[in-house]
Amino acid sequence: MNNKIIDLHGKDEIEATKIILMAIMDFENGSISSLEIITGNGGTLRRVLENILEDEGYSWHHKNNNLGSYIIKK
């Protein structure tokens, strides 16, 4: 199993949503063992990610208290 880091810098909401959902599918089917998603400090992508994670039933914490870096948990 591998770790996956996704950096959403420069992505728009639609593109970010697709990338997030694909990563969650990989996480769910066990092809990756840990998932970090980097949104940066802008509020839009953070809200998109948090909404998706809440809808899908995932919890998260911020890496090193960095509000733009999410460690996803099952």
GROMACS elastic network, one bead per residue, 0.5 to 0.9 nm:
[ bonds ]
;  ai    aj funct       b0    kb
    1    30     6  0.75278   500
    1    31     6  0.61239   500
    1    32     6  0.53162   500
    1    33     6  0.54606   500
    1    34     6  0.85951   500
    2    31     6  0.72503   500
    2    33     6  0.54878   500
    2    34     6  0.70131   500
    3    32     6  0.56782   500
    3    33     6  0.55954   500
    3    35     6  0.60403   500
    3    36     6  0.80246   500
    4    23     6  0.83557   500
    4    27     6  0.89304   500
    4    32     6  0.65634   500
    4    33     6  0.78652   500
    4    34     6  0.62192   500
    4    36     6  0.62762   500
    4    37     6  0.83375   500
    5    34     6  0.84745   500
    5    35     6  0.59842   500
    5    37     6  0.58137   500
    5    38     6  0.75105   500
    6    19     6  0.83257   500
    6    20     6  0.83636   500
    6    23     6  0.82503   500
    6    35     6  0.78346   500
    6    36     6  0.62623   500
    6    38     6  0.60243   500
    6    39     6  0.85921   500
    7    10     6  0.88052   500
    7    11     6  0.89366   500
    7    36     6  0.85053   500
    7    37     6  0.60159   500
    7    39     6  0.64357   500
    7    40     6  0.82547   500
    7    69     6  0.89667   500
    8    11     6  0.55148   500
    8    12     6  0.84679   500
    8    15     6  0.88388   500
    8    16     6  0.62841   500
    8    19     6  0.83405   500
    8    20     6  0.89264   500
    8    37     6  0.73493   500
    8    38     6  0.58929   500
    8    39     6  0.51479   500
    8    40     6  0.75028   500
    8    45     6  0.77915   500
    9    12     6  0.87397   500
    9    38     6  0.74398   500
    9    39     6  0.60418   500
    9    40     6  0.62874   500
    9    45     6  0.87810   500
   11    14     6  0.80497   500
   11    15     6  0.59346   500
   11    16     6  0.56857   500
   11    45     6  0.84405   500
   12    15     6  0.54471   500
   12    16     6  0.59457   500
   12    17     6  0.84862   500
   12    45     6  0.79280   500
   13    16     6  0.50880   500
   13    17     6  0.59672   500
   13    18     6  0.86818   500
   13    44     6  0.75938   500
   13    45     6  0.65581   500
   13    48     6  0.70723   500
   14    17     6  0.51761   500
   14    18     6  0.64321   500
   14    19     6  0.87868   500
   15    18     6  0.52763   500
   15    19     6  0.63118   500
   15    20     6  0.86624   500
   16    19     6  0.51023   500
   16    20     6  0.60243   500
   16    21     6  0.85513   500
   16    45     6  0.73857   500
   16    48     6  0.80794   500
   16    49     6  0.82712   500
   17    20     6  0.51314   500
   17    21     6  0.61165   500
   17    22     6  0.85761   500
   17    45     6  0.88003   500
   17    48     6  0.71173   500
   17    49     6  0.75199   500
   17    52     6  0.80364   500
   18    21     6  0.52762   500
   18    22     6  0.61887   500
   18    23     6  0.86322   500
   19    22     6  0.52217   500
   19    23     6  0.61878   500
   19    24     6  0.86632   500
   20    23     6  0.51254   500
   20    24     6  0.61739   500
   20    25     6  0.86708   500
   20    37     6  0.81324   500
   20    49     6  0.72414   500
   20    52     6  0.80570   500
   21    24     6  0.50652   500
   21    25     6  0.62466   500
   21    26     6  0.87530   500
   21    52     6  0.79702   500
   22    25     6  0.51043   500
   22    26     6  0.63875   500
   22    27     6  0.86595   500
   23    26     6  0.50736   500
   23    27     6  0.61096   500
   23    28     6  0.85151   500
   23    32     6  0.87283   500
   23    35     6  0.78853   500
   24    28     6  0.59290   500
   24    29     6  0.85429   500
   24    35     6  0.84050   500
   24    53     6  0.87722   500
   24    56     6  0.87581   500
   25    28     6  0.50241   500
   25    29     6  0.61504   500
   25    30     6  0.85953   500
   25    31     6  0.88743   500
   26    29     6  0.53359   500
   26    30     6  0.62928   500
   26    31     6  0.54004   500
   26    32     6  0.61150   500
   27    30     6  0.53222   500
   27    31     6  0.61546   500
   27    32     6  0.51769   500
   27    33     6  0.65939   500
   27    34     6  0.72337   500
   27    35     6  0.71359   500
   27    74     6  0.85949   500
   28    31     6  0.77744   500
   28    32     6  0.82040   500
   28    74     6  0.81720   500
   29    32     6  0.79526   500
   30    33     6  0.63713   500
   32    35     6  0.72701   500
   34    71     6  0.77463   500
   34    72     6  0.71023   500
   34    73     6  0.76688   500
   35    70     6  0.81967   500
   35    71     6  0.59916   500
   35    72     6  0.54780   500
   35    73     6  0.78180   500
   36    63     6  0.84234   500
   36    69     6  0.69281   500
   36    70     6  0.54499   500
   36    72     6  0.61679   500
   37    49     6  0.85804   500
   37    68     6  0.83010   500
   37    69     6  0.58939   500
   37    70     6  0.51598   500
   37    71     6  0.66658   500
   37    72     6  0.77176   500
   38    41     6  0.89967   500
   38    46     6  0.88064   500
   38    68     6  0.56821   500
   38    70     6  0.62169   500
   38    71     6  0.88835   500
   39    42     6  0.72810   500
   39    43     6  0.86308   500
   39    44     6  0.88217   500
   39    45     6  0.57604   500
   39    46     6  0.58800   500
   39    49     6  0.80699   500
   39    67     6  0.85625   500
   39    68     6  0.50117   500
   39    69     6  0.62615   500
   39    70     6  0.79852   500
   40    43     6  0.83741   500
   40    45     6  0.78662   500
   40    46     6  0.77421   500
   40    66     6  0.89196   500
   40    67     6  0.77166   500
   40    69     6  0.69220   500
   41    44     6  0.89910   500
   41    45     6  0.85589   500
   41    46     6  0.76048   500
   41    66     6  0.85173   500
   41    67     6  0.65278   500
   41    69     6  0.85762   500
   42    45     6  0.65717   500
   42    46     6  0.68245   500
   42    68     6  0.77101   500
   43    46     6  0.51746   500
   43    47     6  0.60894   500
   43    48     6  0.86573   500
   43    68     6  0.89155   500
   44    47     6  0.52648   500
   44    48     6  0.62811   500
   44    49     6  0.87259   500
   45    49     6  0.60657   500
   45    50     6  0.84642   500
   46    49     6  0.52154   500
   46    50     6  0.60679   500
   46    51     6  0.85110   500
   46    67     6  0.84033   500
   46    68     6  0.70243   500
   47    50     6  0.51340   500
   47    51     6  0.59824   500
   47    52     6  0.85326   500
   48    51     6  0.53059   500
   48    52     6  0.62875   500
   48    53     6  0.86949   500
   49    52     6  0.52090   500
   49    53     6  0.61227   500
   49    54     6  0.85538   500
   50    53     6  0.51061   500
   50    54     6  0.60448   500
   50    55     6  0.84998   500
   50    60     6  0.88001   500
   51    54     6  0.51668   500
   51    55     6  0.60754   500
   51    56     6  0.85619   500
   52    55     6  0.50659   500
   52    56     6  0.60737   500
   52    57     6  0.84915   500
   52    58     6  0.86086   500
   53    56     6  0.51091   500
   53    57     6  0.59911   500
   53    58     6  0.50302   500
   53    59     6  0.68720   500
   53    60     6  0.81639   500
   53    72     6  0.84111   500
   54    57     6  0.50702   500
   54    58     6  0.59598   500
   54    59     6  0.73162   500
   55    58     6  0.78708   500
   57    74     6  0.80634   500
   58    72     6  0.69123   500
   58    73     6  0.60733   500
   58    74     6  0.55933   500
   59    71     6  0.85955   500
   59    72     6  0.61636   500
   59    73     6  0.53044   500
   59    74     6  0.66583   500
   60    70     6  0.62154   500
   60    71     6  0.53800   500
   60    73     6  0.55054   500
   60    74     6  0.85374   500
   61    64     6  0.89575   500
   61    65     6  0.82079   500
   61    67     6  0.88923   500
   61    69     6  0.83380   500
   61    70     6  0.57347   500
   61    71     6  0.54002   500
   61    72     6  0.69118   500
   61    73     6  0.81609   500
   62    65     6  0.52015   500
   62    66     6  0.55990   500
   62    67     6  0.57383   500
   62    68     6  0.73708   500
   62    69     6  0.54852   500
   62    71     6  0.60624   500
   62    72     6  0.89059   500
   63    66     6  0.55314   500
   63    67     6  0.76794   500
   63    68     6  0.83687   500
   63    69     6  0.55337   500
   63    70     6  0.59560   500
   63    71     6  0.62244   500
   64    67     6  0.86303   500
   64    69     6  0.83210   500
   65    68     6  0.87804   500
   65    69     6  0.82198   500
   66    69     6  0.55841   500
   66    70     6  0.81025   500
   67    70     6  0.74421   500
